[in-house]
Amino acid sequence: MRATLAEVLGLDVSLLQSGMGGVAGAELACAVSNAGAAGCAGGYKLAGEALSAMLARVAQGTDRPVGVNLIPEVVGPDELDRQVGQVLDETPPHVHLSFFGMPDDAVCERVTAAGRRLVIQVGTVEDGVHAAGLGAVVVAQGTEAGGHLLGTARRDELVAALRTRLPDACLVASGGIGSPREAERALAAGADGVLLGTAFVVAHESRAHPRFKSSVTAADETSTVITDVYEIGWPGRRHRVLATPVTADPRQPAKFIGKTVVEGKPYLVPRFSAAVPTDATSGRIEEMALYCGRSCGEIHDEVSAADVVAAFAGVLGRATAAKTEERAASHVG
């Protein structure tokens, strides 16, 4: 009997929060973890003192399992190596490392050799099999997901294909999950837990700009589009976002449309930037990258992170309990 996500990571609820750069700060990550799931702070391109500041808040904010998300393809191998080193050196053992996309094998081996849990989000069967072979919890991202897309398969198709190849691996489904009913569908396809992104964008503890949050709660699944227009800072990936004037007319000039602040440092935001609008962003929010999954049709209110976890605890908790009882019964027999 394979283990659930909760059993693998030591959680109460088999649920991961997506480590969304800019949106998922330490406050959101810790709130999710303190509610019994696994929160995740977005490391994105943070390094040096800026990354240290975030890591300190994560370490101080919870003693429960919590992650830091890093993105190999946007920083390159040398910077990723430095980021990983900071996480390992500056956080306690209950902090795991989560990667969006496959890092080099040596990176994974460094993480597991340090005794840390490893989570890798993938979009293909090949990458999922590879990640599982390196000891990772495998997050299977379908095209229903908001944000940058790692593959072309729908969520349940990818989960089912990976389950066939990896009967004993811990698989987590990602993409279009906005309700317990949809989580049950993912479990039925072969997942051992789920990852939520869009549902946490609108959480009180999320750093998403208020207009970003209100746009998500007002949207339905027809409001999103897959495009590649938001490429400055993250080229070469399609992404699912809410339809905006920029997605409608990508021929506009790439001029500056706003300002933002990241760990105390100001930055200008150009049109077509991959950066999300946060509570520290001003300008034309409606033209910026409003990453949003098809789950938005089931997300109507801004609530606390604990409320999001509680809404899914029944389904995911029952799945955990059922597997535990089945395993215990098999031992008795």
N, C-alpha and C positions, 0 to 999 in steps of 0.2 A: 504494500500500500504506500503510494507516494505521499509526501508531506504537503500540507497546505502552505500558502505563503505565510500565514500567521505562525505556523510551527517553525518554518525556516528562519524567519526574522525575529521571532519572539514577540509577536503582536497579539492584541486582543481581537482585531478585525483584519481580515485578509484584504487590505486595501492600501495602495500606494498613492501618494500625492505627487503629481508631476512637478519636477524641479524647473519651473518656468522662469527663465532669466528675467530679472526686473520685477516680475509679479510675485514670485515665490521667494520672499525674504525669510530671514530667520524667524520672524514673528509668526508667519503662516506655518512654516515647517514645524515649529515647536508646538503650536496649537493643535495641529493634526496629530502629532506624536503623543501629546499629552491626552488626547481623546481616545487613544488606543490603536490608531493606524500608524502608518509610517510617513511622516512628513519628509519633505526634501527641499533644501534651499538651492536656488539656482546660482551656480558659480559663474556660468557663461564666460566672459573674458576677464573676470576679476583676477587680480594678481597682487602680490606684495602686500602692502599695508591695507589696501581695500579688501582683499580676500581675508586677511587676518582679522579685520574688524567684524566681518560677517561670521567667520568661524567662531569667534569668541562669543557672539550672541547666540549662536546655535548651541555651543557647549554649555552655556550658562542657562539656556532656556528650557532644557529638558534632560532628564536622565533616562528617557525611553529611547528605543531604536529610532534613529533619524538619519537621513541621507544628505549628501551634498552632490549635486548634479554637475557634471563636466561634459563638454562637447568637443571631442577630439578634432573634428574637421574645421572648427572655426578658430582654433588657437595654434595648431601645428604641434609636432611632437615635442619640441624643446619646452615650449610654454606649458604644454599639458604635463610634462614630467615635473616641472616646478610646481604646478597647481597640486598635483597628486602628493608631492612631497610636503607641501604645506598642510594639506588635510591630514595626512598621516602623523605629522609632527605636532600639530596644534590642536588636535581634537582627541577626546577619549575614545575607548574601544567601541562604545555603543553607536558611533557615527560610521555609517557605511558609505561606500562610494558608488554612485550611480552614473552611468555613461549613456549619453544619447548618441547612438551609433557605436560601431566597433572601434575600440582602441587597439593598439598593437598588443600582441600577446605578452610582451615583456611588462607592459603596464598592468595587465590583469594579474600576472604572476607576482608582481611587486605588492599589489593590494592583498591578495590572498596570503602571501608569505608573511604579511604584517598582521594576519589574524583578523582582517576586516572582511565583512560581507561585501559581495560584488553583485551589482544589478546592472544589466545591459539591455537597453531598448533597441530593437531591431525591426526591420521591415521586410525581411526575406527569410525563407526557410534556411538557406545556406548560412546566413549570419547567425540565426538562432541556434543551429546545430553547433556551430563553432563556439558561440558564447557558452552554451551548456557544457561543452568539453573543457572549458576553462574554469568551470565551477560557479558560473553565474546564475542568478535568478534571471530568467529570460522574459522580457516584456515584449509582447508581440503587438506592434502598432499597425492598426488598419487605417485605410484611407479615410475613414469617418472622423479621424482625430483632427483636432485643431493644431495649428502650428506647422512646423516643417515636417514633411513626410519622407519616411525612410524607404518606402516601397510602393507597390501598386496594388497589393492584395487587400481585400476587405478583411475586417478584424476576425470574424469567426472562421473564415476560410483559412487564414494564416494560422490561427490557433489550432484548428483541426489538423492541418498539414504538419505542424510542429509536433503535435501530440503523437501522431503516427510514427514520426521519426524518433521522438524522445519520450518513450512511455513513462520514464521515471523522473523526468526533469520537473522543476518548479516553473510553471508557465503563468504569466500574468497577461491578461487581455487589456488592450488600450484602444480607445477610439469609439466615440459615439455613445458612451455610457453616462446617461444622465438620470437614471432611475434604477431602483432595485430590480425591477422587471428586466431591464436590459442587462444588468449584472448577472441575473439568473441565466439569460441566454448565453452569455459568455462562459459561464461555468459549465453549461450543458455542452458547449463546443469543445470543452477539454481544459479550460483554464482553472488554475488553483487560487486565483485572486484577480483583482482588477486594479487598474490605474486610472485615476480621474484627473483631468486637467481643467476643462471648462467649468466644471462644478465648483472648483476652488478659485477660479478667477473672480467670482462674485462674492467670495467669503469676506466677512468684515476685516479679517486680518490680511487679506491680499493687498498688495501695493498697486494693483491696477487702478488707473485713473477712474474717477467716478463716472465719467461719460463712457468709458470703456465698459464698466460694469453695467450701466443702465442699457447700453446697446445690446449686451448679451442677454439680459433678462427680457428685453423686448423682442428678441429675434426668435425665429423658428428655423428648422433645418433647411428651409429653402433660402435663407438669408446668407448662407455661406457659399464661397466659391473656392476652387482650387486654382492657384495662379502662381506666377514666379516673379511678380513685380517688386516685392519687397526684398531686394537682393543686396542692398548696400550693407556690408558687414557680414552677410551670410549668402554668398552667391552659389548658384548651382543646385538649389533645392526648390521643389514646388512646396507650397504651403497652403493650408486651408485657413481662410480669414473671413470675416464678415465683409460683404460687398461694400465698397467705398467709392468715392469719386475717383480715386487713384486706380482701382481695379477696373473701373468703367472706362477710363481713358489713360492708359499707361504712356501716352505720348507727351505728357506734360513735362516741363523742365524740372530737372532734379535740383531745385533750389531749396534753401532752408525754410522750413515751415514751423519750427518750434525750437524750444530749449528744454533741457532736462538736467538733472543733477544725479550723479551716481557716486555714492559713498563720499559725498562732500565736494565732488569735482563737477563743474558745469560743462555741458556739451551742447553743441548745436545739433538739431535733428533735421536731416535733409529729407525731402520727399523721396520715397522708395527705401527708406531705412528699415532694416529688419528689427530695430529696437521697438519694444512695445511702449505705449504711453503709460507712465506710472503716476503716482500721486505727487511726484516731483517734476512732472512735465507740464509745459504750457504751450499754447499755439493751436494749430489746426488738428486737434485730436481726431476729428472725424476723417482725416485723410491718412492717419497713421496705421500701422499694422495691428489690426484688431483680431488677433488669433482666436479662433473659435471653432469648436467641433460641432458635428451634427447633433450632439446631445443638447444643444441650446433650446430646442423645442420643448424640453422637459424641465428647463431651469427658468423659474419665473421670479424668484425673490433673492434678495441679498440676505444671507444668513451667516451665522458663525461657522467656523471650521468644524467645531464640535457637533453642530447640528447636521452638517453634511455627513460626517462619519456615522452619527447615530442613525441617519436615514438608511444607511446601507448595512448597519451592524446586524440586523435581523437576518438578512439573506446570507451575508458572508459568514456571520457567526454560526448560523445553522449548518452551512456547508462544512465549517471547521468541526463542529460538534459531531456531525454525522460521520465524517471520516474517522474521527477519533474513536467513536463508539464502534464503528465497523472493524477498525483495527483491533480494538480490545476484544471484540467478540471472536475474531479469527484466532487470537492467541488462546482464548479459553477453549475453543474447539480443538 
